[in-house]
Amino acid sequence: MAAASLPLDDLVVVEAGEGIAPAYAGKLLAEVGATVIRVEPPGGGALFRSAPLVGREGAAPVGAPYLHLNRGKQSVGLDLHREGGPEAFGRLVATADVLLDGLGVHELAALGQSHDELCRRHPRLIVTSIAPFGLTGPYRDLAVSDFVLLALGGLLNMIGYPTREPLQLGGAQVQYTGGLSAFTAVMAAILHRDRSARGQLIDVSLLEAVAYIEWKSGAYFDTDGHVRRRGSDSEWVVLPARDGYIGLVYQAEDWPALTAFLQLDGLADERFATRRSRTAHARDLHAIVGPWFAARTKSEIYHEGQARGVPLGYVATISDLLVSEQYAAHGFWQTVDYPGIGPATYAGLPYRAAWAPVPQRAPVPGEHTRDVLRARAGYSGDELETLQRAGTIAGAPDAGSGGA
């Protein structure tokens, strides 16, 4: 299906800032057809150099997160702190439907582009601020990291075993959750603008995005006054297999099928007759079933168990995911080429709909600078040369050449 048939093919988004959250929101918008213009430093910013770095021998390495998060976008290499930078940024934003602001309220204001000013000048613009603590509140300007947000958001308290310290989620989960929250809010704001003809300021708090995931603990606490604990020593279990790990549940409705599948002496013992007693004697239970799992491969256990109606699953590595029949059946994985890197495999959309985006690569930083500033912001050739002499933009060829 051609890109012109995508749902947001008439939407223009300007994305600014180096955080993963605004980049992920922009990626989700680009995948459903929006023209997403990424404003970044000439030659690429922090995300372009974020580990892990990939590249062929003799080619400059590129950050894998950049390649993943910026597929299908246009890149404008613009130094916002040099002569003409703030004006060029303002002229670009004036052509947009949505601004994804990862710069922050203070940097935007220093550029003469405060949220209030943007909303006043462009009443149809959807200004989307994505900040650790949001735009207001006593924590707004505090030092922060994803680990801090996981802790303050309450999710860290729910990960790990109850007798041990909490565990951190791997990867930048706070950022991705915040980006998804921003994408959801932007989609709702587009519908609101269609009805009211007015844009708005959206205030996305990464802290609240974390707390939103763990909404259950608050609701449960109000109900019974109990603080929910991390994990469980019995019901939810991860056990070593010969080549990895298996996850399973000892819950009541699945216990008969599990014991029939394992056929191990000792499982009929009175100590394991109820959910509560299995929890109380978890160590003894693991001692009985553990060797059975350790002697078999995770694939063998998974397929044989599922064939007998036992709800268990193997802990998949990325190499498992890439060869999974389930993902292949949905065409989830996509191969995309990037200059100097070569073909690589990327995740597609987690749903199928009436539209099908065409897989696209991430831009080379600054690849579209001149074309976008000329076509969208109205810059003449002489004005672009002036910006280049000032170091505000790099001396890149027009889009399509793969230059920086």
N, C-alpha and C positions, 0 to 999 in steps of 0.2 A: 504494500500500500504506500502511495507516495506521501512524502512528508507534508504536502499541502493539505492533506485530509486529517491531520492531527488536531485534537480538540482546541489547543491553545496557539494555533499557528498565526493568529493576529496579535499576540501579546508580546510586548517588548519589556525585557527585564534588564536592569543594570545591577550587577553584583559587585560589591566592593568589600575589601577586607581579606585577611589571610586565614581566618578561622575555618574549621571544617564544617561547622553548622551552616553558615550562609552558602558555602560551596555545595553542600549536600542539598539544601533547599533549591538552589539554582539548577543542580543536576536533575532533580525530580521535575522541575518545571520544563527544562529543556527536553526531557524524554517524552513529554506529551505535547511538544510542538512549539513552545515559547522560544523566541529569539533571545538568548541570554548573553549579554555582553559583560564579560568579566574584565573589570578594571584592575590591573595589577602593575607592579613596577616594571619598567623596561628590563627585559632579560629574565623576568620571572622573580617571584617573591619567595617567602619562606616555604610555602606549600610545594613549590616547584623543586625545592631542595630537601624535602622531608623524606626521612628514611621509611622504608628501604629504597635505596637508589638502584635503578636498573638502567642498562644500556649495553650496546654492543661494544666490542673492543675498538678503541679509537674514537668513539663518540662520547660526547659529554653525558654523564649520567643524569637521569631525571627521576624525581620522586614518584614512586608508585602511587601514593595517595593523589597526587596531582593528575595522573593519567586516568585514575578511576573517577574522580569527582568532577572532572571538567569535560567529559565527553559531550560533543555536540554543541559546545559553547563557542562564542567568538571572543578573542583576546585583544584587548586594547592595552598596550604598554604605555603607561602614563605616570610620570612622577608628579604626584599631587603637591609636592612641596617646592617645585621649581616654577619659574616664571610661566604663567599661562596655564598651569596645571589645574588650579581650582576653577578657572573659567571653563576650561575644556570639560571638566567633570560636570559642572553645572549645566553646560549646554547638552551634554549627553543625557543627564537625568531629565531634562526638560522634554526629551523625546520619548520617555519611558512610561509604561503603565505601572511598573513595580520597581522599587528600589529595595534591594536586600542589603541592609547596612550591617556589615561586620567591622566597620571602622571604629564605631563607638561614638557616643554623644559628644565627647570632648573634641575628638579629631574632626568630626563633621562640622562642629561649630567653628573650629579654627579655620576651616576652609570656607567659612561664610555660608554653610549649607546646613544650618541647624534644622532639627525636625520641624519646629514651628514655622520656620521660614519656608521650608520646602512645601509644607502643607498649605501655607498661605499662597505661595506663588503658583502652585500646581494643584488645584483643588480635586482633580481626578486621580492624582498619584497615590498609590498604595505604598506608603513608607513603612518598611518592616525592619524594626530594630531587633537584633539578636544579641543579647548581652548576658553575662553570667548570672546577675541578680535582677535583671530588668532595669527599667529606667528610674525607679523610685525605691524608697526604703532605706533603712540605715546601713545595709550591707552593700549598697550600690557600687561604691568605689573601693571595696576591699580587695586584697590580693587573693587570687583564686587559681585553682587547677581542677582538672576533671575529678581527681581523687577527693578534693575538698567538696565538690558538688555532690558526689556520690554519698559522702558522709553526711553533709548537711541536709541532703534530700531524703534521707532515711533508707535508701535502698541498700547501702553498705551493711546496715544492721541485719538484713535478711539473707545475706550470702555467706555460705559456709556452714560448719557444724556448730551446734549450740554450745559445745564445751570448748571451742577454740575461738580465737580472734576472728573478726570478719575478714572476708576475702574481697579483693577488688575484681570487678569485671574486666576482662581483657579488651584491648582496643579502646577507641575513643567513643564509647557508647553514649556518654552524655552529649557529645557533639552531634552524633547521628540522630539521637532522640530529639534534640533541639531543632535540628534541620527539618526533620519530619513534622514537628509541631509548627514550624514556620510555614512549610509548604501547605499544611492543612488550613492554617489561618489565612494565607494568601488566597487559596481557592475559595474560601467562604467570602473574603473581601471582594473578590471579583464578582461573585453573584450579588453581593450587596450593592456594588457600584452599578451593576446592570439595572438594578431597580431604582436606585436613588440618584444616579449620575454623579456621585461623590466618592472620592477616595477616603483614606483614613490613615491614622498612625497605628500600627500594630506593635505591641510591646511583648516580645517573646523573652521569657526568663528561663535560662537553662536549669536553674535550681528548681523551678516549679515543674519543668518538664520531667525531671527525675522524680519529684514527689508525686506527680500525676501517675507515673507507672506504679507506684506503691500506694495507691489510694486505699487499698483494702485494709491496711493496718490501721489507718485513721478511722475508717468506718467501723471496723471490728472493735477498736478500743472504745469508741463511744457506746457501743452496744453492751460490751461485757467488762470493760475496764482492764482488759489484759493486753500487755504488750506482746506482740507476736515474736516468736523466737526464730533464729536461723535454723533452717534445715530440719532434719530428723535423723535419729540414729537407726531407724528401722524401715519405715515405709518406703522412702525414696532412696534408692541404693545405686551406687556405681561400683561395679566389681571388675577386677582385672580379668581379661581374657588372655589367650595366648599371644595375641598380636595387638592388643589395645584394651578397650574398656566397653562394658555393657551397662546400660541403664535399665533398671526395672523397678517395679513397685510391689511391695508385699501387702497391698490392701486386700480387704476381705473378699470382694467380688472376684478378684483374680487369683486368690490363693489356691483354690482347688485345681485350676488349670495349670498353675505353675508347678505344684507338687506332682501332678500327673505327668508333666513334661520331664521333670528332673528325675523322678523315681529314685529318690535317695532315702536310705534308711535314716530314721531319726526325725524326719519332717512331720511324722504323725504324732510326735511327742506332745504331751499336754502343754509344755512350755510355749508352743507355737500355735496354739489352738485359736487364739483371738488376736485382734490387732494390738490390743494393749499388752498382752503377754509377749508378742513378737517384739514389740518395742523394748520391753523390759529385759529380754534375753537376746538382744540383737547380736551381741558378740558371739554367743554360742551358735546362733543361726548362721552367721557369716562363716563360721568355722566349718560348718557342714556343707554349705553350698559353694563356698569359695573355690575349693579344689576342682569341682566339676567345671566351673567356668574357665579356670586357668588352664585346663587341659584342651580347650577347644578354641578355634578361631572365632572372632567376633561375627564374621559373616555367616559361618556355620550356625552359631547360636541364634542369630537374628532370624535367618530364613526358616530354620527348623521350628523355632519357637512361634513365629508368626503363623506358620502352617497349622499349628495346633491351637491357635487362638490366644496365645500368651502375649500381652502387650509389653514387649520389650524392644529396645533399640540399641544399636551400637553407637558409640561416640565417634562420629565421623570426623576425619581429618579432611583438609582441602583436597588431598589426592583421592579420597573416597568420593567426595562430592562431584569431582570432575568426571568420574566414570559411572556415576549412579544412573541406573536405567530410568528412575523417576524424573530426574532433572532433564535427561535426554528426551524423554517423551514430551516434555513441555517446551523444548528448545530454549531452555533457560540460559545456557552459557553461549556467549557470543565471542567471536574472534575478530579483533580489530588491529590494524597496523598503525604504527606511529613512526614518524621519521627518526632514524637513528636507533630505534628500539626494536622494530620488527613486530611481527604478529604476537599478540598476547590474548589471553582469555579473560573476559570480564563477565560479571553477573548482569543479566537482563532484568526486565521488570518482573515482579512477583505475582503478576496477574495477566490474564488474557482478556482482551476486549475487542471492540469492533475496529480498533485502529492498531497498527503494528509499526512502531518506530523503526526507522532504518538505523542499524548500528553505525555510530560515528566515533571518530577518535577525538581526543582532547586537542586543543590548539597548541601550536608552538607559541610561547609567550610573545605577545606583540604582533602576532601574525596578521591580525585584522585592523591594526591601529589606523592606518591611513584610509583604508576603505570606509571604516565605520565613522571616523571623524569627518570625512568628506561627505559621505552619503547621508548620515544621520544628524551630525552636528553642524553641517554647512560650512566646513572649513575649506578655504581655497588652497591651491598648491603653495602660494607664497606664505600663507599662514602656517601651513604644515612645516615648511622649511624654517620658519622662525622658531617654531617649537622644537625642531630638531637641533638647531644651533644652540638653543638654551639648555639642551639636554633633557627637556621635558618628555620627548619621545625619542626612541632610537631610530637609527637610519634603516628601518626595515622596509623591504619591498612590500607591495600590496599583497592582499590575501591570496592564498592559493599557491604561493611560491615556496612556502615552508620556511621562510626566513624569519629571523628574530628581530 
